[in-house]
Amino acid sequence: MKRSQKLGQISFDLSIFLLASAPVLSIIPILISSIIGSLNRKDNFLSNKINILFISAAILMFINCIIKSHHNEFKNINYDNWIGLINWIPFFWIHWAIKPFLKNQKKRIRAVFFLICSTIPVLLSGFSQSIFNLHGPFKTFGGLIIWYQKDLGSVISSVFNNQNYAGAWLALILPFSMFFILKTKSNNFQKIISLIITLSICYLIVLTNSRGALTSIFISLSILLKYLNYNQNIFLFLIFLCIFLLYFFSNNAQLFKEILSYFIPEKLINKLFITSSSTRIEIWKVAINLIKMNPIIGLGAGTFSIMYANSGGIYNAQHTHNLFLQICYDYGIPSGFLIYISFFIILFKSIKKIYLNKDQGIYSKKNILNYACLNSLIIFLIIHSFDITYYDGRISYLFWIIFSSLVCITDEQITPEAKRLNDIEGANF
């Protein structure tokens, strides 16, 4: 391995390791690995159709910011439009730049290992809240690193500023921790450690009280069931068993109803529960009406709470509680569609290659990591249909690692040689 490639790999590993507990310190390794990963590439950035969609979205978002800077009644917060671009445009490049560090099974397993290591402080912080009532914030390096650990009663936020952020991180990591339990070559000690981590993640997900994150437990079960070749009926039975248990332990009928809303039409649920209309539905209705006011260029990042209140919104809504609607509101419908079309292209290509391909080859049981990557993407899309945690830099970078992994998986050619190399690399990690 060349020195530059080795430096890039070390920087990439370090960026993941520091991501959850010290995100500010992970920025430099992210940039180093991305720059090195961009050099001496056989594939050109624009050779991938997904990247063309992203660059088109970036151009539109940039133009929209210029227009809004000159024609925006919220002059005092115009800078939010430009700052908001940091959440998107750099990652359009980074997800491509880090592909060399995720290009095969061995490298993806390595990345997942460091993601699990990065999650250990999140678990320790969560348990210190729930068991020892140890609350923060705790700061070091002059406030560069903050573990929030907010006192939210029985709800935990761990190192994050909000319990939903903590729930989203744990939800996206859960399929990968489950992978290490099922990894063929793992010894018993590794399996026991992986089981403890997985159970800890599930326990803390429940304590975050994040309904979107709770669905990750059910979705992640499909990895286990796929591995064990269980049929669909057993899967559905386990889903509803988990829902019942969550309701039993939560002792919260409203929580139970909102969990069910992910699986059962709302009209049917309303026949079982007499409650007020969903908060999110009201916010979505107002958001859609606001988007109609300027559907091409949007109304600008950082303005939703003001516009929502001015439009008669009855809740203290800071965002649209739906990532697609938020992009459309901030930067216009064309930008929203370009970004989400890219997400769904990779989603459907991944489903086709991982689940539906009869010549699965490298997608055998011992390569269950591919299922974990796909499930994690599905969990992200579900969570961000009802909430937005993406704008925490840790969540966004984690998402783009997952996305880049799936791009690599869908780009792989299923050949006897590829199968042999991936099986050897996966087994020897």
KEBA-181890 format. One record per residue (C-alpha): chain; x, y, z. Coordinates in pm, whole numbers. Layout:
# residues N
<ch->A X->X Y->Y Z->Z>
...
This chain:
# residues 429
<ch->A X->0 Y->0 Z->0>
<ch->A X->135 Y->343 Z->-96>
<ch->A X->211 Y->587 Z->184>
<ch->A X->-62 Y->826 Z->70>
<ch->A X->-317 Y->544 Z->58>
<ch->A X->-209 Y->425 Z->402>
<ch->A X->-241 Y->778 Z->540>
<ch->A X->-585 Y->806 Z->380>
<ch->A X->-698 Y->477 Z->535>
<ch->A X->-570 Y->574 Z->880>
<ch->A X->-737 Y->915 Z->853>
<ch->A X->-1064 Y->754 Z->745>
<ch->A X->-1052 Y->509 Z->1037>
<ch->A X->-973 Y->791 Z->1279>
<ch->A X->-1255 Y->1008 Z->1146>
<ch->A X->-1502 Y->729 Z->1217>
<ch->A X->-1355 Y->647 Z->1557>
<ch->A X->-1385 Y->1010 Z->1676>
<ch->A X->-1715 Y->1083 Z->1506>
<ch->A X->-1968 Y->1022 Z->1786>
<ch->A X->-1771 Y->1138 Z->2089>
<ch->A X->-1547 Y->1413 Z->1942>
<ch->A X->-1700 Y->1527 Z->1611>
<ch->A X->-1493 Y->1847 Z->1591>
<ch->A X->-1170 Y->1645 Z->1607>
<ch->A X->-1295 Y->1419 Z->1327>
<ch->A X->-1321 Y->1702 Z->1073>
<ch->A X->-951 Y->1711 Z->980>
<ch->A X->-925 Y->1331 Z->931>
<ch->A X->-1242 Y->1346 Z->719>
<ch->A X->-1085 Y->1610 Z->493>
<ch->A X->-749 Y->1431 Z->471>
<ch->A X->-907 Y->1096 Z->381>
<ch->A X->-1142 Y->1261 Z->130>
<ch->A X->-862 Y->1450 Z->-44>
<ch->A X->-638 Y->1142 Z->-63>
<ch->A X->-933 Y->928 Z->-172>
<ch->A X->-996 Y->1168 Z->-461>
<ch->A X->-646 Y->1131 Z->-603>
<ch->A X->-531 Y->876 Z->-864>
<ch->A X->-883 Y->749 Z->-924>
<ch->A X->-975 Y->533 Z->-1223>
<ch->A X->-1334 Y->657 Z->-1206>
<ch->A X->-1414 Y->1019 Z->-1280>
<ch->A X->-1655 Y->1202 Z->-1050>
<ch->A X->-1893 Y->1276 Z->-1337>
<ch->A X->-1876 Y->921 Z->-1474>
<ch->A X->-2143 Y->819 Z->-1222>
<ch->A X->-2502 Y->925 Z->-1300>
<ch->A X->-2573 Y->967 Z->-928>
<ch->A X->-2298 Y->1227 Z->-904>
<ch->A X->-2445 Y->1415 Z->-1200>
<ch->A X->-2775 Y->1439 Z->-1011>
<ch->A X->-2591 Y->1562 Z->-703>
<ch->A X->-2391 Y->1823 Z->-893>
<ch->A X->-2713 Y->1943 Z->-1058>
<ch->A X->-2875 Y->1978 Z->-715>
<ch->A X->-2567 Y->2163 Z->-586>
<ch->A X->-2581 Y->2413 Z->-875>
<ch->A X->-2952 Y->2476 Z->-817>
<ch->A X->-2902 Y->2519 Z->-442>
<ch->A X->-2615 Y->2762 Z->-502>
<ch->A X->-2818 Y->2965 Z->-751>
<ch->A X->-3115 Y->2967 Z->-512>
<ch->A X->-2896 Y->3108 Z->-235>
<ch->A X->-2776 Y->3388 Z->-463>
<ch->A X->-3133 Y->3475 Z->-561>
<ch->A X->-3259 Y->3468 Z->-204>
<ch->A X->-2969 Y->3683 Z->-87>
<ch->A X->-3108 Y->3968 Z->-299>
<ch->A X->-3480 Y->3895 Z->-266>
<ch->A X->-3543 Y->3778 Z->88>
<ch->A X->-3739 Y->3961 Z->354>
<ch->A X->-3536 Y->3787 Z->624>
<ch->A X->-3217 Y->3984 Z->560>
<ch->A X->-3081 Y->3917 Z->907>
<ch->A X->-3071 Y->3540 Z->858>
<ch->A X->-2962 Y->3520 Z->494>
<ch->A X->-2635 Y->3366 Z->607>
<ch->A X->-2832 Y->3053 Z->714>
<ch->A X->-2895 Y->2980 Z->347>
<ch->A X->-2524 Y->2965 Z->277>
<ch->A X->-2435 Y->2781 Z->596>
<ch->A X->-2707 Y->2528 Z->514>
<ch->A X->-2519 Y->2431 Z->198>
<ch->A X->-2245 Y->2283 Z->418>
<ch->A X->-2491 Y->2008 Z->510>
<ch->A X->-2513 Y->1898 Z->148>
<ch->A X->-2260 Y->2013 Z->-111>
<ch->A X->-1941 Y->1886 Z->65>
<ch->A X->-2103 Y->1547 Z->117>
<ch->A X->-2191 Y->1518 Z->-251>
<ch->A X->-1813 Y->1503 Z->-301>
<ch->A X->-1715 Y->1322 Z->20>
<ch->A X->-1936 Y->1018 Z->-45>
<ch->A X->-1747 Y->966 Z->-374>
<ch->A X->-1407 Y->1053 Z->-227>
<ch->A X->-1425 Y->788 Z->48>
<ch->A X->-1521 Y->504 Z->-186>
<ch->A X->-1162 Y->367 Z->-197>
<ch->A X->-1192 Y->297 Z->176>
<ch->A X->-1522 Y->108 Z->129>
<ch->A X->-1464 Y->-57 Z->-208>
<ch->A X->-1459 Y->-421 Z->-93>
<ch->A X->-1592 Y->-642 Z->184>
<ch->A X->-1279 Y->-625 Z->398>
<ch->A X->-1270 Y->-246 Z->395>
<ch->A X->-1642 Y->-221 Z->474>
<ch->A X->-1603 Y->-458 Z->768>
<ch->A X->-1311 Y->-246 Z->889>
<ch->A X->-1526 Y->70 Z->868>
<ch->A X->-1812 Y->-96 Z->1055>
<ch->A X->-1571 Y->-211 Z->1327>
<ch->A X->-1463 Y->149 Z->1387>
<ch->A X->-1827 Y->263 Z->1383>
<ch->A X->-1901 Y->18 Z->1664>
<ch->A X->-1595 Y->144 Z->1853>
<ch->A X->-1720 Y->499 Z->1801>
<ch->A X->-2053 Y->399 Z->1952>
<ch->A X->-1905 Y->269 Z->2279>
<ch->A X->-1885 Y->622 Z->2433>
<ch->A X->-2247 Y->678 Z->2330>
<ch->A X->-2348 Y->364 Z->2520>
<ch->A X->-2139 Y->455 Z->2826>
<ch->A X->-2286 Y->804 Z->2830>
<ch->A X->-2640 Y->667 Z->2795>
<ch->A X->-2596 Y->418 Z->3077>
<ch->A X->-2443 Y->682 Z->3304>
<ch->A X->-2763 Y->881 Z->3254>
<ch->A X->-3011 Y->599 Z->3298>
<ch->A X->-2839 Y->414 Z->3584>
<ch->A X->-2637 Y->674 Z->3774>
<ch->A X->-2841 Y->987 Z->3688>
<ch->A X->-2519 Y->1150 Z->3571>
<ch->A X->-2615 Y->1456 Z->3368>
<ch->A X->-2409 Y->1717 Z->3183>
<ch->A X->-2312 Y->1898 Z->2984>
<ch->A X->-1949 Y->1793 Z->3017>
<ch->A X->-1696 Y->2000 Z->2825>
<ch->A X->-1328 Y->1965 Z->2744>
<ch->A X->-1071 Y->2134 Z->2517>
<ch->A X->-1234 Y->2470 Z->2585>
<ch->A X->-1577 Y->2351 Z->2479>
<ch->A X->-1466 Y->2190 Z->2152>
<ch->A X->-1590 Y->1855 Z->2280>
<ch->A X->-1926 Y->1850 Z->2459>
<ch->A X->-2115 Y->1551 Z->2595>
<ch->A X->-2460 Y->1696 Z->2656>
<ch->A X->-2629 Y->1421 Z->2862>
<ch->A X->-2929 Y->1645 Z->2920>
<ch->A X->-3149 Y->1583 Z->3222>
<ch->A X->-3470 Y->1473 Z->3047>
<ch->A X->-3615 Y->1263 Z->3325>
<ch->A X->-3648 Y->901 Z->3220>
<ch->A X->-3542 Y->986 Z->2862>
<ch->A X->-3173 Y->980 Z->2766>
<ch->A X->-2986 Y->1188 Z->2508>
<ch->A X->-2634 Y->1048 Z->2570>
<ch->A X->-2359 Y->1260 Z->2412>
<ch->A X->-2608 Y->1427 Z->2180>
<ch->A X->-2801 Y->1751 Z->2221>
<ch->A X->-3136 Y->1581 Z->2164>
<ch->A X->-3276 Y->1237 Z->2240>
<ch->A X->-3388 Y->1196 Z->1879>
<ch->A X->-3029 Y->1242 Z->1760>
<ch->A X->-2915 Y->974 Z->2001>
<ch->A X->-3195 Y->745 Z->1885>
<ch->A X->-3105 Y->802 Z->1519>
<ch->A X->-2736 Y->724 Z->1574>
<ch->A X->-2813 Y->405 Z->1764>
<ch->A X->-3077 Y->303 Z->1510>
<ch->A X->-2836 Y->338 Z->1218>
<ch->A X->-2564 Y->144 Z->1404>
<ch->A X->-2791 Y->-140 Z->1518>
<ch->A X->-2781 Y->-342 Z->1191>
<ch->A X->-2401 Y->-335 Z->1200>
<ch->A X->-2376 Y->-452 Z->1560>
<ch->A X->-2609 Y->-736 Z->1467>
<ch->A X->-2380 Y->-819 Z->1176>
<ch->A X->-2091 Y->-889 Z->1413>
<ch->A X->-2308 Y->-1135 Z->1606>
<ch->A X->-2377 Y->-1326 Z->1285>
<ch->A X->-2029 Y->-1291 Z->1134>
<ch->A X->-1925 Y->-1643 Z->1036>
<ch->A X->-1563 Y->-1628 Z->1149>
<ch->A X->-1627 Y->-1454 Z->1481>
<ch->A X->-1516 Y->-1647 Z->1789>
<ch->A X->-1742 Y->-1695 Z->2090>
<ch->A X->-1585 Y->-1406 Z->2281>
<ch->A X->-1648 Y->-1168 Z->1989>
<ch->A X->-2004 Y->-1290 Z->1957>
<ch->A X->-2069 Y->-1236 Z->2329>
<ch->A X->-1926 Y->-882 Z->2315>
<ch->A X->-2130 Y->-811 Z->2001>
<ch->A X->-2443 Y->-945 Z->2168>
<ch->A X->-2389 Y->-723 Z->2473>
<ch->A X->-2339 Y->-418 Z->2249>
<ch->A X->-2647 Y->-502 Z->2042>
<ch->A X->-2870 Y->-550 Z->2348>
<ch->A X->-2732 Y->-226 Z->2496>
<ch->A X->-2816 Y->-39 Z->2176>
<ch->A X->-3171 Y->-178 Z->2177>
<ch->A X->-3217 Y->-88 Z->2544>
<ch->A X->-3096 Y->269 Z->2497>
<ch->A X->-3306 Y->311 Z->2182>
<ch->A X->-3613 Y->242 Z->2394>
<ch->A X->-3489 Y->494 Z->2655>
<ch->A X->-3452 Y->767 Z->2391>
<ch->A X->-3830 Y->741 Z->2343>
<ch->A X->-3768 Y->810 Z->1973>
<ch->A X->-4049 Y->644 Z->1776>
<ch->A X->-3852 Y->650 Z->1452>
<ch->A X->-3557 Y->481 Z->1620>
<ch->A X->-3783 Y->216 Z->1770>
<ch->A X->-3874 Y->95 Z->1422>
<ch->A X->-3506 Y->14 Z->1363>
<ch->A X->-3534 Y->-275 Z->1607>
<ch->A X->-3802 Y->-436 Z->1391>
<ch->A X->-3621 Y->-367 Z->1064>
<ch->A X->-3293 Y->-499 Z->1200>
<ch->A X->-3467 Y->-823 Z->1292>
<ch->A X->-3491 Y->-893 Z->920>
<ch->A X->-3112 Y->-938 Z->913>
<ch->A X->-3137 Y->-1217 Z->1168>
<ch->A X->-3437 Y->-1373 Z->996>
<ch->A X->-3271 Y->-1355 Z->655>
<ch->A X->-2964 Y->-1523 Z->800>
<ch->A X->-3170 Y->-1797 Z->961>
<ch->A X->-3399 Y->-1832 Z->657>
<ch->A X->-3715 Y->-1764 Z->857>
<ch->A X->-4029 Y->-1707 Z->656>
<ch->A X->-4227 Y->-1386 Z->634>
<ch->A X->-4505 Y->-1498 Z->870>
<ch->A X->-4263 Y->-1548 Z->1155>
<ch->A X->-4110 Y->-1208 Z->1080>
<ch->A X->-4450 Y->-1038 Z->1099>
<ch->A X->-4531 Y->-1223 Z->1420>
<ch->A X->-4208 Y->-1103 Z->1581>
<ch->A X->-4275 Y->-746 Z->1468>
<ch->A X->-4614 Y->-733 Z->1638>
<ch->A X->-4477 Y->-914 Z->1943>
<ch->A X->-4212 Y->-644 Z->1978>
<ch->A X->-4474 Y->-372 Z->1932>
<ch->A X->-4685 Y->-526 Z->2206>
<ch->A X->-4389 Y->-551 Z->2443>
<ch->A X->-4290 Y->-191 Z->2375>
<ch->A X->-4644 Y->-82 Z->2451>
<ch->A X->-4651 Y->-292 Z->2767>
<ch->A X->-4326 Y->-145 Z->2900>
<ch->A X->-4390 Y->210 Z->2783>
<ch->A X->-4737 Y->228 Z->2939>
<ch->A X->-4811 Y->503 Z->2689>
<ch->A X->-5108 Y->461 Z->2457>
<ch->A X->-5014 Y->762 Z->2244>
<ch->A X->-4665 Y->620 Z->2191>
<ch->A X->-4817 Y->286 Z->2097>
<ch->A X->-5046 Y->453 Z->1845>
<ch->A X->-4762 Y->642 Z->1679>
<ch->A X->-4552 Y->324 Z->1657>
<ch->A X->-4844 Y->146 Z->1490>
<ch->A X->-4882 Y->433 Z->1245>
<ch->A X->-4565 Y->317 Z->1073>
<ch->A X->-4728 Y->-15 Z->986>
<ch->A X->-5106 Y->38 Z->979>
<ch->A X->-5315 Y->302 Z->796>
<ch->A X->-5410 Y->593 Z->1021>
<ch->A X->-5784 Y->551 Z->957>
<ch->A X->-5771 Y->201 Z->1099>
<ch->A X->-5571 Y->316 Z->1401>
<ch->A X->-5817 Y->598 Z->1472>
<ch->A X->-6091 Y->339 Z->1505>
<ch->A X->-5890 Y->186 Z->1788>
<ch->A X->-5765 Y->507 Z->1951>
<ch->A X->-5959 Y->829 Z->2009>
<ch->A X->-5689 Y->1097 Z->2010>
<ch->A X->-5624 Y->1435 Z->1858>
<ch->A X->-5488 Y->1462 Z->1505>
<ch->A X->-5118 Y->1402 Z->1459>
<ch->A X->-4886 Y->1694 Z->1528>
<ch->A X->-4673 Y->1603 Z->1230>
<ch->A X->-4966 Y->1596 Z->989>
<ch->A X->-5054 Y->1953 Z->1086>
<ch->A X->-4691 Y->2061 Z->1039>
<ch->A X->-4670 Y->1883 Z->702>
<ch->A X->-4988 Y->2055 Z->579>
<ch->A X->-4851 Y->2398 Z->667>
<ch->A X->-4511 Y->2308 Z->517>
<ch->A X->-4667 Y->2200 Z->187>
<ch->A X->-4867 Y->2524 Z->167>
<ch->A X->-4548 Y->2723 Z->233>
<ch->A X->-4359 Y->2530 Z->-36>
<ch->A X->-4633 Y->2622 Z->-284>
<ch->A X->-4551 Y->2990 Z->-222>
<ch->A X->-4209 Y->2950 Z->-388>
<ch->A X->-4177 Y->2595 Z->-525>
<ch->A X->-3875 Y->2655 Z->-752>
<ch->A X->-3620 Y->2822 Z->-524>
<ch->A X->-3775 Y->2763 Z->-181>
<ch->A X->-3808 Y->3005 Z->107>
<ch->A X->-3461 Y->2968 Z->259>
<ch->A X->-3292 Y->2767 Z->530>
<ch->A X->-3355 Y->2894 Z->882>
<ch->A X->-3688 Y->3058 Z->804>
<ch->A X->-3933 Y->2772 Z->863>
<ch->A X->-4010 Y->2842 Z->1229>
<ch->A X->-4093 Y->3206 Z->1147>
<ch->A X->-4300 Y->3127 Z->839>
<ch->A X->-4478 Y->2842 Z->1018>
<ch->A X->-4580 Y->3070 Z->1305>
<ch->A X->-4687 Y->3345 Z->1064>
<ch->A X->-4902 Y->3092 Z->876>
<ch->A X->-5103 Y->3004 Z->1185>
<ch->A X->-4904 Y->2699 Z->1297>
<ch->A X->-5014 Y->2584 Z->1639>
<ch->A X->-4693 Y->2406 Z->1747>
<ch->A X->-4339 Y->2520 Z->1822>
<ch->A X->-4205 Y->2362 Z->1502>
<ch->A X->-3843 Y->2437 Z->1412>
<ch->A X->-3847 Y->2224 Z->1097>
<ch->A X->-4086 Y->2028 Z->874>
<ch->A X->-4032 Y->1686 Z->1040>
<ch->A X->-3969 Y->1541 Z->694>
<ch->A X->-3631 Y->1570 Z->523>
<ch->A X->-3771 Y->1578 Z->169>
<ch->A X->-4016 Y->1855 Z->259>
<ch->A X->-3738 Y->2042 Z->437>
<ch->A X->-3512 Y->2041 Z->130>
<ch->A X->-3805 Y->2152 Z->-88>
<ch->A X->-3886 Y->2429 Z->159>
<ch->A X->-3525 Y->2548 Z->192>
<ch->A X->-3404 Y->2516 Z->-168>
<ch->A X->-3702 Y->2434 Z->-388>
<ch->A X->-3876 Y->2125 Z->-521>
<ch->A X->-3622 Y->2058 Z->-804>
<ch->A X->-3338 Y->2033 Z->-552>
<ch->A X->-3543 Y->1806 Z->-328>
<ch->A X->-3631 Y->1573 Z->-613>
<ch->A X->-3274 Y->1552 Z->-745>
<ch->A X->-3138 Y->1455 Z->-404>
<ch->A X->-3413 Y->1207 Z->-319>
<ch->A X->-3414 Y->1050 Z->-666>
<ch->A X->-3045 Y->975 Z->-605>
<ch->A X->-3125 Y->816 Z->-270>
<ch->A X->-3397 Y->597 Z->-417>
<ch->A X->-3191 Y->494 Z->-720>
<ch->A X->-2929 Y->346 Z->-485>
<ch->A X->-3202 Y->202 Z->-263>
<ch->A X->-3370 Y->15 Z->-550>
<ch->A X->-3040 Y->-92 Z->-705>
<ch->A X->-2933 Y->-226 Z->-366>
<ch->A X->-3259 Y->-414 Z->-315>
<ch->A X->-3228 Y->-564 Z->-662>
<ch->A X->-2868 Y->-672 Z->-614>
<ch->A X->-2882 Y->-783 Z->-252>
<ch->A X->-3229 Y->-935 Z->-220>
<ch->A X->-3353 Y->-1016 Z->-569>
<ch->A X->-3046 Y->-1136 Z->-757>
<ch->A X->-3059 Y->-1513 Z->-801>
<ch->A X->-2683 Y->-1536 Z->-865>
<ch->A X->-2606 Y->-1390 Z->-529>
<ch->A X->-2243 Y->-1502 Z->-518>
<ch->A X->-2079 Y->-1255 Z->-282>
<ch->A X->-2415 Y->-1189 Z->-113>
<ch->A X->-2422 Y->-1514 Z->78>
<ch->A X->-2479 Y->-1560 Z->449>
<ch->A X->-2117 Y->-1495 Z->533>
<ch->A X->-2147 Y->-1155 Z->365>
<ch->A X->-2448 Y->-1045 Z->567>
<ch->A X->-2293 Y->-697 Z->594>
<ch->A X->-2458 Y->-602 Z->264>
<ch->A X->-2799 Y->-663 Z->420>
<ch->A X->-2696 Y->-451 Z->719>
<ch->A X->-2596 Y->-157 Z->495>
<ch->A X->-2926 Y->-173 Z->308>
<ch->A X->-3130 Y->-197 Z->627>
<ch->A X->-2946 Y->101 Z->773>
<ch->A X->-3034 Y->309 Z->466>
<ch->A X->-3399 Y->204 Z->498>
<ch->A X->-3395 Y->300 Z->867>
<ch->A X->-3254 Y->643 Z->775>
<ch->A X->-3527 Y->705 Z->517>
<ch->A X->-3801 Y->597 Z->759>
<ch->A X->-3671 Y->813 Z->1046>
<ch->A X->-3641 Y->1113 Z->816>
<ch->A X->-3994 Y->1070 Z->692>
<ch->A X->-4116 Y->1170 Z->1040>
<ch->A X->-3828 Y->1364 Z->1192>
<ch->A X->-3502 Y->1533 Z->1091>
<ch->A X->-3176 Y->1443 Z->1262>
<ch->A X->-2962 Y->1476 Z->948>
<ch->A X->-2840 Y->1825 Z->1037>
<ch->A X->-2630 Y->1691 Z->1320>
<ch->A X->-2292 Y->1647 Z->1148>
<ch->A X->-2240 Y->1306 Z->1305>
<ch->A X->-2564 Y->1171 Z->1163>
<ch->A X->-2502 Y->1321 Z->818>
<ch->A X->-2149 Y->1181 Z->787>
<ch->A X->-2267 Y->841 Z->911>
<ch->A X->-2542 Y->845 Z->649>
<ch->A X->-2299 Y->924 Z->367>
<ch->A X->-2068 Y->641 Z->479>
<ch->A X->-2366 Y->405 Z->454>
<ch->A X->-2468 Y->553 Z->121>
<ch->A X->-2115 Y->527 Z->-19>
<ch->A X->-2095 Y->164 Z->97>
<ch->A X->-2410 Y->80 Z->-97>
<ch->A X->-2279 Y->260 Z->-405>
<ch->A X->-1969 Y->40 Z->-384>
<ch->A X->-2184 Y->-271 Z->-340>
<ch->A X->-2404 Y->-191 Z->-639>
<ch->A X->-2097 Y->-114 Z->-851>
<ch->A X->-1934 Y->-449 Z->-775>
<ch->A X->-1934 Y->-709 Z->-1046>
<ch->A X->-2049 Y->-1058 Z->-940>
<ch->A X->-1773 Y->-1269 Z->-1090>
<ch->A X->-1603 Y->-1585 Z->-959>
<ch->A X->-1289 Y->-1382 Z->-889>
<ch->A X->-1483 Y->-1109 Z->-705>
<ch->A X->-1662 Y->-1375 Z->-504>
<ch->A X->-1333 Y->-1545 Z->-411>
<ch->A X->-1159 Y->-1221 Z->-310>
<ch->A X->-1452 Y->-1091 Z->-106>
<ch->A X->-1497 Y->-1423 Z->72>
<ch->A X->-1125 Y->-1434 Z->158>
<ch->A X->-1115 Y->-1072 Z->268>
<ch->A X->-1431 Y->-1102 Z->474>
<ch->A X->-1310 Y->-1422 Z->643>
<ch->A X->-960 Y->-1294 Z->719>
<ch->A X->-1060 Y->-967 Z->888>
